[in-house]
């Protein structure tokens, strides 16, 4: 019984390392599941934080595809302190964020004629 309770708690809070450079992320959500292939899905009130800096992101859903090394956030995406290829983004929001974890490059999209809003530091 204790093992079942402990396993359930692990689904609610997890720390994962993506890519060869071992960037650590802490993912908190209402529920999480992973596969034997190393994929991950987190649903509900998703918060992801990177341990090496102040990066934070919030969304409705997160998926990680181990084969393509992509971390995707869906629905009401809000990001703070995203660093990529010399670009420093203070905050941004949209409907879908893709981070290519092997390169650190990202793509942010909006749907339904919404717009992406970004504050950049130079």
Number of C-alpha atoms within 10 A of each C-alpha: 6 7 8 9 9 10 11 13 13 15 17 17 16 15 14 12 13 19 15 9 10 11 15 15 19 15 22 22 22 15 18 23 13 13 10 6 9 11 16 17 18 26 19 16 16 22 24 21 19 18 13 9 10 11 18 19 21 24 26 18 23 27 19 22 18 16 9 10 16 23 20 20 29 21 18 17 23 20 22 19 18 20 16 13 9 7 11 15 18 15 18 18 23 22 20 21 25 19 18 19 22 15 14 15 13 17 10 18 15 18 11 6 6 10 12 14 13 15 12 13 10 6
